[in-house]
Amino acid sequence: MKRRLLGLLLMLPFCLLWASCHRQETVTATNDVAALYAALESATTQATLSADFGDRVIEFTLRYDFVRDGVSTVEILAPEEVRGIKATIEAGRTELIYDGLILETGSLPGTGLTPADALPAMFRAWGSGYAASTGRETLDGEACLHVVYKSTVGGVEIEQNAWFAADTFKPLKAETMAGGRRVIACVFDTFTFG
């Protein structure tokens, strides 16, 4: 018994050292994600996004063409009733355009975001947001980095969870929480760095 206890006590420093190294690798990867998205010039993604308005949940398929120093667009590919509506994003301004008309949509509770704003908000968080926590996980059999970004909008705490592929830092999944409730769930179907 004493021998086993002594063996465990001798292993403790090695376990602590391993945990410290593993934690440092995760922090470094999180910093690499921030550097990648802060310097990103362009990217294209298609994502399936569920928006919870409180009284209803609507699922969208969106295409986001991000251009740092130009006009970015978010196009609704589904549902069919709103297919083709585009949001243009330029210098913090978003307009929804359909057949030349500008349309107004409601915002998601507690966020000030519309579904069209969700993907651009995620990109901003990944490049310059406050990473409150980070860790390694497996998502659908794929090694990934899970980062939690936190901010406050109008007195409401916003939490952006993002899961990135461990080797490329491409987003796999993301969600936005407002006041402890999930208002956006997003799965990235395709992602291409520009």
N, C-alpha and C positions, 0 to 999 in steps of 0.2 A: 504494500500500500504506500509506504514512504517512497519507494523507488518510483512508483507511478506518479505520485504527487510531485516529486523532484523533476521528473521528466516533463510534466505539464508546465511547471514553473520555468524550466529552461526554454521551453518552446514559446512562452508568452512574448518575450522580446521580438522573436522572429515574426510572430503573427502581427504584432503591432507595427513592425517595420513594413511588412507586406501590405497591411491595410493603409498605411500612410502613403506608400508608393502608388497603390491603386487609386487612392483619393487624388493624389497629385496628377496622375494620368487623366482622370476625369475632368479636373479643373482645367488642365491644359487643352483638352479636347473642346471644352466649353468656350475657352478663349479663342480657339481656332475657328469655331462656328461663328462667333461674333466678328472676327476679322474677315472671314469669307463673305458674310452677308453685308457687312459694312462697306466692303469694297466692290460688291457685286454690281456690274454694269448693266446686265440684262439677264433675264431668265423667262422661261415659259413653263407653265404647269397646268395640268388639268386635275381638278379635285372634285370629290363628292362632298358636299357640305350640308349638314342638317342645322337649320336655324330654329331655335325654340323661342317663340314670341310670348310664351306663357299660356296663351289660350289655344295655340296651335303650333305644330312643328311642320316645317316645310323643308323638303330635300331639294337641293339644287345640284346640277353639274355645272361647274364653272371652268372657264379657261382664263388664266391670268397671264398677260404679256407684260412683264415688268421692264421698264426702261428708266434707268436712273436719271438721266438728264434730258428727258423728253416726256412724251405722253404715254402713260401706261394704260392698259385697258383690261377690264374684266367683262367677259361675255358670258351670258347665261346660255348654256346648251340644253338644259332641261330644268324644269318640266316644260313640256311642249307649249303650254299656254303663254309662257313668257320667253320662249326661245328667241334669241336674237337681240334681246335687250343688252345694251352695252353701257358700262360705266367707264368714263374716262377720268383718270386721276392725273392731276398736274399741280405741282407745288402746293400740296395739301388741300386741293379743291376737287370735289367729286361731283360729277353730273351723270345722271342716268339718261340715256338717249334711246328712243325708239321711233323709227320713221321720222326723225327730225324733231320730235317733241321731247321736251325734258320732263321726266316723271319724278314724282316724290314718293319715297317709300318710308315706312315706319322704321324706327330704330329698335334694336334688340334691348330688352329691359336692362337698365343699369349700365349700359355701355356707351351709348351715343353712337353705336355702330349700326350700319345696315349690313345685310349679307354681302353686298358688293364691297364694303369697306373691310370685311374680315380678313381677306388674304393680304391686302396691303398692310394692314395693322400687324399681322403676323410677321411679315418681312421686316417691318420697322423694329419690332421687338427682338427678332433674332440678330439684327445688326447693332442695335444700340440700347436694348432694354436691360433692365436690372435682373440678372440671373440669381434668383433667390436660393435655388437648390439645383443639384445636378446628380445624375447617377447613371450607371450602366444597367440595361435591361435587355430582355429578349422579347421581341414583338413579332408574333406570327412566325417564330422560328428564326428570325433575323436579329443579330446583335445590333443594339442601338444605344444611342445616348439620349437620355431623357432630361430635358432642361425645363425648369419652371421659372417663368418670368413674371414679375409682379409690378403693378403700377396702381395708381388711384385716378379715377375719372369721376368728377362731380361728387367726391366723398365716398364713392363705391370702390372697393378693392377689386381690381381686375387681375385675374391669374391666367396666363397663357402657358399651357403645357404643350411641349413639342417633343416629338420623338424623331431623331435623325439617324440615318444609316451610319453605323460606326465607321465605315471605311470612306464614304464619300461626303457625308454630312448633308445628303439630300433629305428633305423632309419625307417622313412616312405617314405620320398622323399628327394631328394637332387638335386642341380644344381650347375654348375660351370660357372661363368661369367668371361670373359677375355676382358679387355678394354671396358666394358659396354655391351658386347654381350654374350648371352648365348651359350656356346659351348657344354655343357653336361646337359642333363635332365635325371634324374634317379628316378625310382620307385622301392622300395624294396618289392619284392614279398614274400620272406621269410627271416627270420633272426634268428639265434640261437647262443647264447653265449656259448663258449666252456666250 
